[in-house]
Amino acid sequence: MNGTVMNGTVTNGIKLNGINGVNGVHHHGTECNGVQGIIKAVKKINVNKKNKWGYSEEDGPDTWCQNYPIANGVRQSPIDIVPRNGAFDSSLKAKPFRISYKTETDVDIANTGASVKVQIKRNSGLSGGPLVGQYRLEQFHLHWGSTNDRGSEHTINGKMYAAELHLVHWNSSRYDSFAEAADKPDGLAVLGYFVKIGQEHKGFKHITDQLRHVTKSGDNIKAPGEFNPSCLVKDDTSRYWTYLGSLTTPPLYESVTWTVFDDVMEISQEQMDALRSIKNSSDCCIVNNYRPPVPCCGRRVRASFPGAAVLS
Ligand SMILES: [Zn+2]
């Protein structure tokens, strides 16, 4: 997976490419294919590495299964989280997250054509919660809408947020690199935050202030100064949902232990507008770069806290 070609761009990771989209909230009527579909999917991915995908009607999420049959698998993401169905698991409460992110200098910010991605160079660790062993932060990126009523990938009782932040980690206890871990069942761990419009996010401003330098697909910049990704993590990490899922972009590997926090990140309208101003390879603004929820297929979603959550 090292240097997997996604949309013609060599990347070492997760989220890429996208164009203007689509997207009514639930237009994903996929079925669950089981093991056969997964085996076929893996074979096909190896053969067709240059499959173009994006978020437009022609190449958007509804079409991904043509080149990535695992799109119809039983462990796909995102999902709609229904708090009243989430089983409270007290063992999660007993094992808080331990986050040891390090300060980055000259942080790498890239316009992937599908999102903005910040690559992490130092050994920033994550453990605890639902995770076994140590994970290491690889990159973070976001998904967002064209308007503030859409943009998140996960939903809560069908409700979408304006955006969703994904902090992507790989299992450094069991694997030697992100590339090696990316397609393993316990290979990746993603922390997800819903994002709503409100106060300016002072830490995230280090990123959004640089977006005018990466307006074109493929652009990247080293942002001068220091940035610690821990500024993106809220003080209280004790309330979340967790389940086993997948990457939400091709190749859609079913390798992610998902954690979606119920604490919501706030950014200003100006910061949201900065995200919406960067362009994809068709020179259109990147918006609606999210995959809508897919079937849960009987998976258990665990909650780290009791009772139905009320989100605002
Ligand atoms: Zn993502």
Residues whose N, C-alpha, C, O or C-beta is under 5 A from the ligand:
A	BS01	ZN	K15 H166
